[in-house]
């Protein structure tokens, strides 16, 4: 498939990209190069190759959901200005 300047202008219009007349031939050459590369990919024999969603067959390891308090209350409250009974205290904002 060969892409000419008229096709580049149409693509640019559809994509809302401003392309000057001087740039048309450059864009046409670049798009023709991309289309040639795609044609090369079509020639690759992929018989017997299963479709993949990624480059590896890794599976995510799952862990059990457990609700905990984290067990580090002292470390969490270390930066609190005025902790009280294991909680942060905040100033009253509504009267």
Buried (B, 14 or more C-beta within 10 A) or exposed (E): EEBEBEBBBEBBEEEEEEBEEEBBEEBBEEBBEEEEEEEEEEEEEEEEEEEEEEEEEEEEEEEEEEEEEEEEEEEEBEEEEEBEEEEEEEEEEEE
